[in-house]
Amino acid sequence: MIRPMFGHRAKPKKFEIPLRYYDPKEDEKRRQRLRIKTNRKRHRSQNIRIMIYALGLGIVVWVITLL
């Protein structure tokens, strides 16, 4: 409290940042851990099934409108 009266100013706190280096091998390991393996064939067959249902529904609606 008395120090500012004698010309002493507060100095910002000093800190040291730990150095980090980019390691491509470690980055690849991290990606492998986070990657989710999926079965894409099932996903494609679901899209085809939805399109067939939509086409069938469209044909049914079209036939009903003609009657």
All heavy atoms as a GROMACS GRO file, in nm:
protein
  580
    1MET      N    1   0.081  -0.118   0.000
    1MET     CA    2   0.000   0.000   0.000
    1MET      C    3   0.086   0.126   0.000
    1MET      O    4   0.050   0.226  -0.059
    1MET     CB    5  -0.090  -0.005   0.124
    1MET     CG    6  -0.211   0.080   0.110
    1MET     SD    7  -0.328   0.030   0.236
    1MET     CE    8  -0.373   0.188   0.294
    2ILE      N    9   0.199   0.120   0.065
    2ILE     CA   10   0.287   0.236   0.071
    2ILE      C   11   0.378   0.244  -0.052
    2ILE      O   12   0.418   0.352  -0.092
    2ILE     CB   13   0.372   0.229   0.200
    2ILE    CG1   14   0.280   0.239   0.321
    2ILE    CG2   15   0.474   0.341   0.205
    2ILE    CD1   16   0.351   0.225   0.451
    3ARG      N   17   0.403   0.133  -0.117
    3ARG     CA   18   0.495   0.129  -0.230
    3ARG      C   19   0.455   0.222  -0.344
    3ARG      O   20   0.541   0.289  -0.401
    3ARG     CB   21   0.511  -0.013  -0.282
    3ARG     CG   22   0.582  -0.101  -0.180
    3ARG     CD   23   0.605  -0.234  -0.237
    3ARG     NE   24   0.738  -0.231  -0.298
    3ARG     CZ   25   0.802  -0.335  -0.342
    3ARG    NH1   26   0.745  -0.452  -0.338
    3ARG    NH2   27   0.921  -0.324  -0.394
    4PRO      N   28   0.326   0.230  -0.385
    4PRO     CA   29   0.292   0.319  -0.496
    4PRO      C   30   0.324   0.466  -0.466
    4PRO      O   31   0.349   0.544  -0.557
    4PRO     CB   32   0.140   0.300  -0.513
    4PRO     CG   33   0.111   0.166  -0.456
    4PRO     CD   34   0.211   0.145  -0.348
    5MET      N   35   0.331   0.501  -0.340
    5MET     CA   36   0.361   0.641  -0.307
    5MET      C   37   0.507   0.674  -0.333
    5MET      O   38   0.542   0.790  -0.350
    5MET     CB   39   0.328   0.668  -0.158
    5MET     CG   40   0.178   0.671  -0.132
    5MET     SD   41   0.141   0.728   0.032
    5MET     CE   42   0.164   0.580   0.127
    6PHE      N   43   0.593   0.573  -0.339
    6PHE     CA   44   0.735   0.597  -0.360
    6PHE      C   45   0.780   0.566  -0.503
    6PHE      O   46   0.898   0.549  -0.529
    6PHE     CB   47   0.817   0.515  -0.260
    6PHE     CG   48   0.796   0.558  -0.119
    6PHE    CD1   49   0.723   0.480  -0.031
    6PHE    CD2   50   0.849   0.678  -0.072
    6PHE    CE1   51   0.704   0.518   0.099
    6PHE    CE2   52   0.829   0.717   0.059
    6PHE     CZ   53   0.756   0.638   0.145
    7GLY      N   54   0.685   0.558  -0.597
    7GLY     CA   55   0.720   0.543  -0.739
    7GLY      C   56   0.727   0.400  -0.788
    7GLY      O   57   0.767   0.376  -0.901
    8HIS      N   58   0.691   0.306  -0.707
    8HIS     CA   59   0.689   0.167  -0.751
    8HIS      C   60   0.556   0.138  -0.821
    8HIS      O   61   0.451   0.174  -0.771
    8HIS     CB   62   0.706   0.071  -0.633
    8HIS     CG   63   0.840   0.081  -0.569
    8HIS    ND1   64   0.952   0.022  -0.622
    8HIS    CD2   65   0.882   0.143  -0.455
    8HIS    CE1   66   1.056   0.048  -0.546
    8HIS    NE2   67   1.016   0.122  -0.443
    9ARG      N   68   0.566   0.078  -0.936
    9ARG     CA   69   0.445   0.042  -1.010
    9ARG      C   70   0.428  -0.109  -1.010
    9ARG      O   71   0.524  -0.184  -1.007
    9ARG     CB   72   0.453   0.090  -1.155
    9ARG     CG   73   0.452   0.239  -1.166
    9ARG     CD   74   0.442   0.278  -1.310
    9ARG     NE   75   0.439   0.424  -1.320
    9ARG     CZ   76   0.408   0.490  -1.426
    9ARG    NH1   77   0.381   0.424  -1.536
    9ARG    NH2   78   0.407   0.620  -1.428
   10ALA      N   79   0.303  -0.150  -1.018
   10ALA     CA   80   0.274  -0.293  -1.026
   10ALA      C   81   0.319  -0.346  -1.162
   10ALA      O   82   0.295  -0.284  -1.264
   10ALA     CB   83   0.126  -0.318  -1.005
   11LYS      N   84   0.386  -0.458  -1.161
   11LYS     CA   85   0.432  -0.519  -1.285
   11LYS      C   86   0.340  -0.636  -1.321
   11LYS      O   87   0.287  -0.702  -1.232
   11LYS     CB   88   0.575  -0.570  -1.268
   11LYS     CG   89   0.674  -0.459  -1.242
   11LYS     CD   90   0.813  -0.513  -1.224
   11LYS     CE   91   0.909  -0.398  -1.193
   11LYS     NZ   92   1.043  -0.448  -1.164
   12PRO      N   93   0.321  -0.657  -1.448
   12PRO     CA   94   0.239  -0.772  -1.485
   12PRO      C   95   0.304  -0.903  -1.442
   12PRO      O   96   0.428  -0.914  -1.439
   12PRO     CB   97   0.229  -0.764  -1.637
   12PRO     CG   98   0.331  -0.664  -1.680
   12PRO     CD   99   0.368  -0.582  -1.561
   13LYS      N  100   0.221  -0.999  -1.409
   13LYS     CA  101   0.273  -1.128  -1.365
   13LYS      C  102   0.341  -1.199  -1.482
   13LYS      O  103   0.293  -1.196  -1.594
   13LYS     CB  104   0.161  -1.215  -1.311
   13LYS     CG  105   0.103  -1.164  -1.181
   13LYS     CD  106  -0.002  -1.258  -1.130
   13LYS     CE  107  -0.056  -1.206  -0.998
   13LYS     NZ  108  -0.159  -1.296  -0.943
   14LYS      N  109   0.450  -1.262  -1.453
   14LYS     CA  110   0.524  -1.336  -1.556
   14LYS      C  111   0.480  -1.482  -1.551
   14LYS      O  112   0.455  -1.537  -1.444
   14LYS     CB  113   0.673  -1.328  -1.533
   14LYS     CG  114   0.727  -1.187  -1.548
   14LYS     CD  115   0.876  -1.184  -1.527
   14LYS     CE  116   0.928  -1.042  -1.544
   14LYS     NZ  117   1.072  -1.035  -1.520
   15PHE      N  118   0.468  -1.541  -1.667
   15PHE     CA  119   0.436  -1.682  -1.675
   15PHE      C  120   0.509  -1.741  -1.794
   15PHE      O  121   0.543  -1.671  -1.889
   15PHE     CB  122   0.284  -1.705  -1.686
   15PHE     CG  123   0.225  -1.647  -1.809
   15PHE    CD1  124   0.207  -1.724  -1.923
   15PHE    CD2  125   0.185  -1.513  -1.813
   15PHE    CE1  126   0.152  -1.669  -2.036
   15PHE    CE2  127   0.130  -1.459  -1.926
   15PHE     CZ  128   0.114  -1.537  -2.038
   16GLU      N  129   0.529  -1.870  -1.787
   16GLU     CA  130   0.598  -1.939  -1.895
   16GLU      C  131   0.500  -2.034  -1.963
   16GLU      O  132   0.433  -2.113  -1.898
   16GLU     CB  133   0.716  -2.018  -1.840
   16GLU     CG  134   0.826  -1.930  -1.786
   16GLU     CD  135   0.945  -2.010  -1.737
   16GLU    OE1  136   0.955  -2.128  -1.776
   16GLU    OE2  137   1.024  -1.955  -1.662
   17ILE      N  138   0.493  -2.023  -2.092
   17ILE     CA  139   0.407  -2.111  -2.170
   17ILE      C  140   0.487  -2.236  -2.205
   17ILE      O  141   0.597  -2.226  -2.258
   17ILE     CB  142   0.360  -2.041  -2.298
   17ILE    CG1  143   0.280  -1.916  -2.264
   17ILE    CG2  144   0.278  -2.136  -2.384
   17ILE    CD1  145   0.242  -1.835  -2.386
   18PRO      N  146   0.432  -2.353  -2.174
   18PRO     CA  147   0.505  -2.475  -2.213
   18PRO      C  148   0.508  -2.487  -2.365
   18PRO      O  149   0.407  -2.466  -2.432
   18PRO     CB  150   0.424  -2.588  -2.151
   18PRO     CG  151   0.290  -2.531  -2.123
   18PRO     CD  152   0.310  -2.383  -2.104
   19LEU      N  153   0.623  -2.516  -2.418
   19LEU     CA  154   0.638  -2.527  -2.563
   19LEU      C  155   0.573  -2.655  -2.613
   19LEU      O  156   0.590  -2.762  -2.556
   19LEU     CB  157   0.786  -2.525  -2.600
   19LEU     CG  158   0.860  -2.397  -2.567
   19LEU    CD1  159   1.007  -2.413  -2.602
   19LEU    CD2  160   0.802  -2.278  -2.641
   20ARG      N  161   0.497  -2.641  -2.721
   20ARG     CA  162   0.433  -2.758  -2.780
   20ARG      C  163   0.477  -2.766  -2.925
   20ARG      O  164   0.472  -2.669  -2.998
   20ARG     CB  165   0.281  -2.744  -2.774
   20ARG     CG  166   0.228  -2.741  -2.633
   20ARG     CD  167   0.079  -2.730  -2.633
   20ARG     NE  168   0.031  -2.723  -2.496
   20ARG     CZ  169  -0.095  -2.709  -2.463
   20ARG    NH1  170  -0.186  -2.699  -2.557
   20ARG    NH2  171  -0.131  -2.703  -2.338
   21TYR      N  172   0.516  -2.884  -2.962
   21TYR     CA  173   0.561  -2.906  -3.099
   21TYR      C  174   0.460  -2.994  -3.170
   21TYR      O  175   0.401  -3.084  -3.111
   21TYR     CB  176   0.698  -2.972  -3.102
   21TYR     CG  177   0.804  -2.885  -3.040
   21TYR    CD1  178   0.848  -2.906  -2.910
   21TYR    CD2  179   0.860  -2.780  -3.112
   21TYR    CE1  180   0.945  -2.826  -2.854
   21TYR    CE2  181   0.956  -2.700  -3.057
   21TYR     CZ  182   0.999  -2.724  -2.928
   21TYR     OH  183   1.094  -2.644  -2.873
   22TYR      N  184   0.438  -2.969  -3.297
   22TYR     CA  185   0.345  -3.049  -3.375
   22TYR      C  186   0.409  -3.182  -3.409
   22TYR      O  187   0.518  -3.188  -3.466
   22TYR     CB  188   0.307  -2.974  -3.503
   22TYR     CG  189   0.216  -3.054  -3.592
   22TYR    CD1  190   0.084  -3.076  -3.557
   22TYR    CD2  191   0.263  -3.108  -3.711
   22TYR    CE1  192   0.000  -3.150  -3.638
   22TYR    CE2  193   0.181  -3.181  -3.793
   22TYR     CZ  194   0.050  -3.202  -3.756
   22TYR     OH  195  -0.032  -3.275  -3.837
   23ASP      N  196   0.342  -3.288  -3.372
   23ASP     CA  197   0.392  -3.423  -3.400
   23ASP      C  198   0.288  -3.494  -3.488
   23ASP      O  199   0.180  -3.528  -3.442
   23ASP     CB  200   0.411  -3.500  -3.270
   23ASP     CG  201   0.475  -3.636  -3.292
   23ASP    OD1  202   0.525  -3.660  -3.403
   23ASP    OD2  203   0.476  -3.716  -3.197
   24PRO      N  204   0.317  -3.514  -3.617
   24PRO     CA  205   0.219  -3.576  -3.706
   24PRO      C  206   0.179  -3.717  -3.663
   24PRO      O  207   0.066  -3.757  -3.681
   24PRO     CB  208   0.288  -3.579  -3.842
   24PRO     CG  209   0.413  -3.501  -3.831
   24PRO     CD  210   0.439  -3.477  -3.686
   25LYS      N  211   0.273  -3.792  -3.606
   25LYS     CA  212   0.240  -3.928  -3.562
   25LYS      C  213   0.138  -3.925  -3.448
   25LYS      O  214   0.044  -4.003  -3.447
   25LYS     CB  215   0.366  -4.000  -3.516
   25LYS     CG  216   0.462  -4.031  -3.629
   25LYS     CD  217   0.584  -4.101  -3.579
   25LYS     CE  218   0.684  -4.126  -3.692
   25LYS     NZ  219   0.807  -4.188  -3.644
   26GLU      N  220   0.158  -3.835  -3.355
   26GLU     CA  221   0.064  -3.824  -3.243
   26GLU      C  222  -0.072  -3.776  -3.293
   26GLU      O  223  -0.177  -3.822  -3.246
   26GLU     CB  224   0.119  -3.726  -3.139
   26GLU     CG  225   0.034  -3.715  -3.013
   26GLU     CD  226   0.028  -3.845  -2.935
   26GLU    OE1  227   0.127  -3.920  -2.936
   26GLU    OE2  228  -0.077  -3.870  -2.873
   27ASP      N  229  -0.073  -3.687  -3.390
   27ASP     CA  230  -0.198  -3.638  -3.447
   27ASP      C  231  -0.273  -3.752  -3.516
   27ASP      O  232  -0.395  -3.765  -3.502
   27ASP     CB  233  -0.169  -3.525  -3.545
   27ASP     CG  234  -0.294  -3.453  -3.589
   27ASP    OD1  235  -0.385  -3.437  -3.506
   27ASP    OD2  236  -0.299  -3.411  -3.706
   28GLU      N  237  -0.202  -3.838  -3.587
   28GLU     CA  238  -0.265  -3.951  -3.654
   28GLU      C  239  -0.320  -4.051  -3.552
   28GLU      O  240  -0.428  -4.105  -3.570
   28GLU     CB  241  -0.164  -4.019  -3.747
   28GLU     CG  242  -0.223  -4.128  -3.831
   28GLU     CD  243  -0.331  -4.080  -3.926
   28GLU    OE1  244  -0.323  -3.965  -3.973
   28GLU    OE2  245  -0.425  -4.157  -3.951
   29LYS      N  246  -0.247  -4.072  -3.444
   29LYS     CA  247  -0.296  -4.162  -3.339
   29LYS      C  248  -0.425  -4.108  -3.279
   29LYS      O  249  -0.520  -4.182  -3.252
   29LYS     CB  250  -0.192  -4.177  -3.228
   29LYS     CG  251  -0.072  -4.261  -3.266
   29LYS     CD  252   0.026  -4.267  -3.151
   29LYS     CE  253   0.152  -4.341  -3.188
   29LYS     NZ  254   0.251  -4.340  -3.078
   30ARG      N  255  -0.429  -3.978  -3.257
   30ARG     CA  256  -0.549  -3.916  -3.201
   30ARG      C  257  -0.667  -3.930  -3.297
   30ARG      O  258  -0.779  -3.960  -3.256
   30ARG     CB  259  -0.523  -3.768  -3.172
   30ARG     CG  260  -0.637  -3.699  -3.103
   30ARG     CD  261  -0.605  -3.555  -3.068
   30ARG     NE  262  -0.492  -3.546  -2.976
   30ARG     CZ  263  -0.380  -3.476  -2.999
   30ARG    NH1  264  -0.366  -3.407  -3.110
   30ARG    NH2  265  -0.284  -3.473  -2.910
   31ARG      N  266  -0.643  -3.914  -3.426
   31ARG     CA  267  -0.750  -3.929  -3.526
   31ARG      C  268  -0.801  -4.072  -3.530
   31ARG      O  269  -0.920  -4.096  -3.545
   31ARG     CB  270  -0.701  -3.888  -3.664
   31ARG     CG  271  -0.689  -3.740  -3.680
   31ARG     CD  272  -0.649  -3.706  -3.822
   31ARG     NE  273  -0.623  -3.563  -3.834
   31ARG     CZ  274  -0.568  -3.507  -3.938
   31ARG    NH1  275  -0.531  -3.581  -4.042
   31ARG    NH2  276  -0.548  -3.378  -3.942
   32GLN      N  277  -0.711  -4.169  -3.518
   32GLN     CA  278  -0.751  -4.309  -3.520
   32GLN      C  279  -0.839  -4.342  -3.400
   32GLN      O  280  -0.933  -4.419  -3.410
   32GLN     CB  281  -0.629  -4.401  -3.522
   32GLN     CG  282  -0.553  -4.403  -3.653
   32GLN     CD  283  -0.635  -4.461  -3.765
   32GLN    OE1  284  -0.722  -4.544  -3.745
   32GLN    NE2  285  -0.610  -4.413  -3.886
   33ARG      N  286  -0.807  -4.284  -3.284
   33ARG     CA  287  -0.887  -4.308  -3.165
   33ARG      C  288  -1.027  -4.248  -3.180
   33ARG      O  289  -1.124  -4.306  -3.134
   33ARG     CB  290  -0.820  -4.250  -3.041
   33ARG     CG  291  -0.715  -4.341  -2.982
   33ARG     CD  292  -0.663  -4.285  -2.853
   33ARG     NE  293  -0.552  -4.194  -2.885
   33ARG     CZ  294  -0.530  -4.078  -2.827
   33ARG    NH1  295  -0.608  -4.036  -2.732
   33ARG    NH2  296  -0.429  -4.002  -2.863
   34LEU      N  297  -1.036  -4.131  -3.242
   34LEU     CA  298  -1.164  -4.062  -3.253
   34LEU      C  299  -1.248  -4.111  -3.371
   34LEU      O  300  -1.367  -4.084  -3.375
   34LEU     CB  301  -1.140  -3.911  -3.267
   34LEU     CG  302  -1.075  -3.844  -3.148
   34LEU    CD1  303  -1.049  -3.697  -3.179
   34LEU    CD2  304  -1.164  -3.856  -3.025
   35ARG      N  305  -1.187  -4.179  -3.465
   35ARG     CA  306  -1.259  -4.223  -3.585
   35ARG      C  307  -1.358  -4.334  -3.549
   35ARG      O  308  -1.325  -4.428  -3.478
   35ARG     CB  309  -1.160  -4.273  -3.689
   35ARG     CG  310  -1.226  -4.302  -3.823
   35ARG     CD  311  -1.124  -4.330  -3.929
   35ARG     NE  312  -1.046  -4.208  -3.952
   35ARG     CZ  313  -0.924  -4.205  -4.000
   35ARG    NH1  314  -0.862  -4.318  -4.028
   35ARG    NH2  315  -0.861  -4.091  -4.019
   36ILE      N  316  -1.478  -4.321  -3.599
   36ILE     CA  317  -1.581  -4.422  -3.576
   36ILE      C  318  -1.595  -4.503  -3.703
   36ILE      O  319  -1.619  -4.449  -3.811
   36ILE     CB  320  -1.715  -4.354  -3.540
   36ILE    CG1  321  -1.700  -4.274  -3.411
   36ILE    CG2  322  -1.824  -4.460  -3.526
   36ILE    CD1  323  -1.821  -4.190  -3.379
   37LYS      N  324  -1.581  -4.634  -3.689
   37LYS     CA  325  -1.591  -4.720  -3.806
   37LYS      C  326  -1.738  -4.756  -3.826
   37LYS      O  327  -1.805  -4.806  -3.735
   37LYS     CB  328  -1.508  -4.846  -3.785
   37LYS     CG  329  -1.360  -4.815  -3.775
   37LYS     CD  330  -1.278  -4.939  -3.754
   37LYS     CE  331  -1.131  -4.900  -3.743
   37LYS     NZ  332  -1.047  -5.015  -3.717
   38THR      N  333  -1.788  -4.729  -3.945
   38THR     CA  334  -1.928  -4.755  -3.975
   38THR      C  335  -1.938  -4.848  -4.094
   38THR      O  336  -1.847  -4.860  -4.175
   38THR     CB  337  -2.003  -4.624  -4.008
   38THR    OG1  338  -1.939  -4.562  -4.120
   38THR    CG2  339  -2.001  -4.529  -3.890
   39ASN      N  340  -2.054  -4.910  -4.106
   39ASN     CA  341  -2.082  -4.997  -4.219
   39ASN      C  342  -2.160  -4.914  -4.320
   39ASN      O  343  -2.279  -4.890  -4.304
   39ASN     CB  344  -2.162  -5.118  -4.172
   39ASN     CG  345  -2.177  -5.219  -4.282
   39ASN    OD1  346  -2.134  -5.195  -4.395
   39ASN    ND2  347  -2.240  -5.332  -4.252
   40ARG      N  348  -2.096  -4.870  -4.426
   40ARG     CA  349  -2.158  -4.779  -4.522
   40ARG      C  350  -2.262  -4.849  -4.610
   40ARG      O  351  -2.351  -4.785  -4.661
   40ARG     CB  352  -2.052  -4.713  -4.608
   40ARG     CG  353  -1.963  -4.621  -4.528
   40ARG     CD  354  -1.865  -4.551  -4.618
   40ARG     NE  355  -1.775  -4.469  -4.541
   40ARG     CZ  356  -1.793  -4.340  -4.519
   40ARG    NH1  357  -1.899  -4.280  -4.568
   40ARG    NH2  358  -1.707  -4.271  -4.448
   41LYS      N  359  -2.251  -4.980  -4.630
   41LYS     CA  360  -2.347  -5.050  -4.715
   41LYS      C  361  -2.487  -5.040  -4.657
   41LYS      O  362  -2.584  -5.023  -4.728
   41LYS     CB  363  -2.306  -5.196  -4.731
   41LYS     CG  364  -2.181  -5.216  -4.813
   41LYS     CD  365  -2.148  -5.361  -4.826
   41LYS     CE  366  -2.018  -5.378  -4.904
   41LYS     NZ  367  -1.978  -5.518  -4.913
   42ARG      N  368  -2.497  -5.052  -4.527
   42ARG     CA  369  -2.627  -5.044  -4.463
   42ARG      C  370  -2.687  -4.905  -4.482
   42ARG      O  371  -2.806  -4.889  -4.506
   42ARG     CB  372  -2.615  -5.076  -4.314
   42ARG     CG  373  -2.751  -5.080  -4.244
   42ARG     CD  374  -2.737  -5.123  -4.102
   42ARG     NE  375  -2.660  -5.021  -4.032
   42ARG     CZ  376  -2.625  -5.030  -3.906
   42ARG    NH1  377  -2.657  -5.135  -3.836
   42ARG    NH2  378  -2.557  -4.934  -3.847
   43HIS      N  379  -2.604  -4.803  -4.473
   43HIS     CA  380  -2.650  -4.665  -4.490
   43HIS      C  381  -2.705  -4.644  -4.631
   43HIS      O  382  -2.810  -4.583  -4.649
   43HIS     CB  383  -2.535  -4.568  -4.460
   43HIS     CG  384  -2.572  -4.425  -4.474
   43HIS    ND1  385  -2.655  -4.362  -4.387
   43HIS    CD2  386  -2.538  -4.332  -4.567
   43HIS    CE1  387  -2.671  -4.236  -4.424
   43HIS    NE2  388  -2.600  -4.216  -4.534
   44ARG      N  389  -2.638  -4.695  -4.731
   44ARG     CA  390  -2.682  -4.680  -4.869
   44ARG      C  391  -2.812  -4.756  -4.892
   44ARG      O  392  -2.902  -4.709  -4.960
   44ARG     CB  393  -2.575  -4.727  -4.965
   44ARG     CG  394  -2.456  -4.634  -4.970
   44ARG     CD  395  -2.352  -4.682  -5.068
   44ARG     NE  396  -2.236  -4.594  -5.064
   44ARG     CZ  397  -2.115  -4.630  -5.095
   44ARG    NH1  398  -2.091  -4.753  -5.134
   44ARG    NH2  399  -2.015  -4.544  -5.088
   45SER      N  400  -2.824  -4.876  -4.834
   45SER     CA  401  -2.946  -4.954  -4.854
   45SER      C  402  -3.064  -4.885  -4.787
   45SER      O  403  -3.177  -4.894  -4.835
   45SER     CB  404  -2.929  -5.096  -4.800
   45SER     OG  405  -2.913  -5.092  -4.659
   46GLN      N  406  -3.041  -4.814  -4.677
   46GLN     CA  407  -3.150  -4.741  -4.612
   46GLN      C  408  -3.197  -4.627  -4.702
   46GLN      O  409  -3.318  -4.603  -4.712
   46GLN     CB  410  -3.104  -4.685  -4.478
   46GLN     CG  411  -3.090  -4.791  -4.371
   46GLN     CD  412  -3.035  -4.736  -4.242
   46GLN    OE1  413  -2.992  -4.621  -4.237
   46GLN    NE2  414  -3.034  -4.817  -4.138
   47ASN      N  415  -3.105  -4.559  -4.770
   47ASN     CA  416  -3.145  -4.452  -4.860
   47ASN      C  417  -3.227  -4.507  -4.977
   47ASN      O  418  -3.326  -4.446  -5.018
   47ASN     CB  419  -3.022  -4.377  -4.914
   47ASN     CG  420  -2.961  -4.287  -4.809
   47ASN    OD1  421  -3.026  -4.252  -4.713
   47ASN    ND2  422  -2.837  -4.250  -4.830
   48ILE      N  423  -3.187  -4.620  -5.032
   48ILE     CA  424  -3.260  -4.681  -5.142
   48ILE      C  425  -3.399  -4.722  -5.095
   48ILE      O  426  -3.499  -4.701  -5.165
   48ILE     CB  427  -3.182  -4.802  -5.200
   48ILE    CG1  428  -3.054  -4.753  -5.268
   48ILE    CG2  429  -3.268  -4.881  -5.296
   48ILE    CD1  430  -2.960  -4.863  -5.308
   49ARG      N  431  -3.409  -4.778  -4.976
   49ARG     CA  432  -3.539  -4.820  -4.922
   49ARG      C  433  -3.631  -4.700  -4.905
   49ARG      O  434  -3.750  -4.707  -4.939
   49ARG     CB  435  -3.517  -4.889  -4.786
   49ARG     CG  436  -3.642  -4.956  -4.734
   49ARG     CD  437  -3.616  -5.027  -4.601
   49ARG     NE  438  -3.501  -5.115  -4.609
   49ARG     CZ  439  -3.414  -5.132  -4.511
   49ARG    NH1  440  -3.427  -5.068  -4.398
   49ARG    NH2  441  -3.312  -5.215  -4.525
   50ILE      N  442  -3.580  -4.590  -4.856
   50ILE     CA  443  -3.661  -4.469  -4.839
   50ILE      C  444  -3.709  -4.418  -4.974
   50ILE      O  445  -3.825  -4.378  -4.990
   50ILE     CB  446  -3.582  -4.361  -4.763
   50ILE    CG1  447  -3.562  -4.403  -4.618
   50ILE    CG2  448  -3.653  -4.227  -4.769
   50ILE    CD1  449  -3.468  -4.315  -4.540
   51MET      N  450  -3.622  -4.421  -5.074
   51MET     CA  451  -3.661  -4.376  -5.208
   51MET      C  452  -3.770  -4.466  -5.267
   51MET      O  453  -3.863  -4.419  -5.332
   51MET     CB  454  -3.540  -4.370  -5.301
   51MET     CG  455  -3.439  -4.263  -5.264
   51MET     SD  456  -3.509  -4.098  -5.263
   51MET     CE  457  -3.544  -4.079  -5.436
   52ILE      N  458  -3.761  -4.598  -5.246
   52ILE     CA  459  -3.863  -4.691  -5.295
   52ILE      C  460  -3.997  -4.663  -5.227
   52ILE      O  461  -4.102  -4.661  -5.292
   52ILE     CB  462  -3.818  -4.837  -5.275
   52ILE    CG1  463  -3.700  -4.868  -5.369
   52ILE    CG2  464  -3.932  -4.935  -5.298
   52ILE    CD1  465  -3.635  -5.002  -5.344
   53TYR      N  466  -3.995  -4.642  -5.096
   53TYR     CA  467  -4.119  -4.610  -5.024
   53TYR      C  468  -4.179  -4.479  -5.075
   53TYR      O  469  -4.300  -4.469  -5.094
   53TYR     CB  470  -4.095  -4.600  -4.874
   53TYR     CG  471  -4.067  -4.732  -4.805
   53TYR    CD1  472  -3.989  -4.738  -4.691
   53TYR    CD2  473  -4.118  -4.852  -4.855
   53TYR    CE1  474  -3.964  -4.858  -4.627
   53TYR    CE2  475  -4.091  -4.973  -4.792
   53TYR     CZ  476  -4.014  -4.976  -4.679
   53TYR     OH  477  -3.989  -5.093  -4.617
   54ALA      N  478  -4.096  -4.378  -5.097
   54ALA     CA  479  -4.145  -4.249  -5.146
   54ALA      C  480  -4.204  -4.265  -5.286
   54ALA      O  481  -4.309  -4.207  -5.318
   54ALA     CB  482  -4.033  -4.145  -5.145
   55LEU      N  483  -4.139  -4.342  -5.372
   55LEU     CA  484  -4.188  -4.366  -5.507
   55LEU      C  485  -4.321  -4.441  -5.502
   55LEU      O  486  -4.416  -4.406  -5.573
   55LEU     CB  487  -4.085  -4.444  -5.588
   55LEU     CG  488  -4.120  -4.471  -5.733
   55LEU    CD1  489  -4.130  -4.341  -5.810
   55LEU    CD2  490  -4.018  -4.562  -5.796
   56GLY      N  491  -4.330  -4.543  -5.418
   56GLY     CA  492  -4.455  -4.618  -5.402
   56GLY      C  493  -4.568  -4.529  -5.351
   56GLY      O  494  -4.681  -4.536  -5.400
   57LEU      N  495  -4.540  -4.445  -5.253
   57LEU     CA  496  -4.640  -4.353  -5.201
   57LEU      C  497  -4.685  -4.255  -5.309
   57LEU      O  498  -4.804  -4.225  -5.321
   57LEU     CB  499  -4.585  -4.278  -5.080
   57LEU     CG  500  -4.681  -4.180  -5.012
   57LEU    CD1  501  -4.802  -4.255  -4.955
   57LEU    CD2  502  -4.608  -4.104  -4.903
   58GLY      N  503  -4.590  -4.207  -5.389
   58GLY     CA  504  -4.624  -4.117  -5.498
   58GLY      C  505  -4.714  -4.182  -5.601
   58GLY      O  506  -4.810  -4.121  -5.651
   59ILE      N  507  -4.687  -4.309  -5.633
   59ILE     CA  508  -4.771  -4.382  -5.729
   59ILE      C  509  -4.912  -4.401  -5.672
   59ILE      O  510  -5.011  -4.384  -5.743
   59ILE     CB  511  -4.705  -4.517  -5.767
   59ILE    CG1  512  -4.579  -4.491  -5.849
   59ILE    CG2  513  -4.802  -4.607  -5.842
   59ILE    CD1  514  -4.496  -4.615  -5.876
   60VAL      N  515  -4.921  -4.435  -5.544
   60VAL     CA  516  -5.052  -4.454  -5.480
   60VAL      C  517  -5.131  -4.323  -5.483
   60VAL      O  518  -5.249  -4.323  -5.519
   60VAL     CB  519  -5.035  -4.507  -5.335
   60VAL    CG1  520  -5.167  -4.500  -5.260
   60VAL    CG2  521  -4.981  -4.647  -5.336
   61VAL      N  522  -5.068  -4.213  -5.450
   61VAL     CA  523  -5.136  -4.082  -5.453
   61VAL      C  524  -5.177  -4.048  -5.596
   61VAL      O  525  -5.288  -3.997  -5.619
   61VAL     CB  526  -5.045  -3.972  -5.392
   61VAL    CG1  527  -5.104  -3.834  -5.415
   61VAL    CG2  528  -5.024  -3.998  -5.244
   62TRP      N  529  -5.094  -4.076  -5.693
   62TRP     CA  530  -5.126  -4.047  -5.833
   62TRP      C  531  -5.247  -4.129  -5.880
   62TRP      O  532  -5.335  -4.079  -5.950
   62TRP     CB  533  -5.002  -4.075  -5.918
   62TRP     CG  534  -5.021  -4.046  -6.064
   62TRP    CD1  535  -5.042  -3.926  -6.122
   62TRP    CD2  536  -5.023  -4.145  -6.167
   62TRP    NE1  537  -5.054  -3.942  -6.256
   62TRP    CE2  538  -5.043  -4.076  -6.289
   62TRP    CE3  539  -5.008  -4.282  -6.170
   62TRP    CZ2  540  -5.050  -4.140  -6.411
   62TRP    CZ3  541  -5.015  -4.347  -6.292
   62TRP    CH2  542  -5.035  -4.276  -6.411
   63VAL      N  543  -5.251  -4.258  -5.842
   63VAL     CA  544  -5.362  -4.343  -5.880
   63VAL      C  545  -5.491  -4.294  -5.814
   63VAL      O  546  -5.598  -4.291  -5.877
   63VAL     CB  547  -5.333  -4.491  -5.844
   63VAL    CG1  548  -5.459  -4.577  -5.856
   63VAL    CG2  549  -5.222  -4.544  -5.931
   64ILE      N  550  -5.485  -4.253  -5.689
   64ILE     CA  551  -5.604  -4.204  -5.618
   64ILE      C  552  -5.656  -4.078  -5.684
   64ILE      O  553  -5.778  -4.057  -5.696
   64ILE     CB  554  -5.572  -4.183  -5.469
   64ILE    CG1  555  -5.552  -4.319  -5.401
   64ILE    CG2  556  -5.684  -4.106  -5.399
   64ILE    CD1  557  -5.507  -4.309  -5.257
   65THR      N  558  -5.567  -3.989  -5.727
   65THR     CA  559  -5.613  -3.864  -5.792
   65THR      C  560  -5.676  -3.890  -5.928
   65THR      O  561  -5.757  -3.810  -5.975
   65THR     CB  562  -5.495  -3.765  -5.808
   65THR    OG1  563  -5.391  -3.825  -5.883
   65THR    CG2  564  -5.446  -3.718  -5.673
   66LEU      N  565  -5.640  -3.998  -5.994
   66LEU     CA  566  -5.700  -4.030  -6.124
   66LEU      C  567  -5.841  -4.084  -6.108
   66LEU      O  568  -5.922  -4.074  -6.202
   66LEU     CB  569  -5.615  -4.132  -6.200
   66LEU     CG  570  -5.481  -4.080  -6.253
   66LEU    CD1  571  -5.407  -4.196  -6.321
   66LEU    CD2  572  -5.500  -3.965  -6.350
   67LEU      N  573  -5.874  -4.144  -5.996
   67LEU     CA  574  -6.008  -4.205  -5.977
   67LEU      C  575  -6.107  -4.104  -5.939
   67LEU      O  576  -6.146  -4.017  -5.913
   67LEU     CB  577  -6.003  -4.313  -5.869
   67LEU     CG  578  -5.917  -4.434  -5.905
   67LEU    CD1  579  -5.915  -4.530  -5.786
   67LEU    CD2  580  -5.971  -4.506  -6.026
   0.00000   0.00000   0.00000
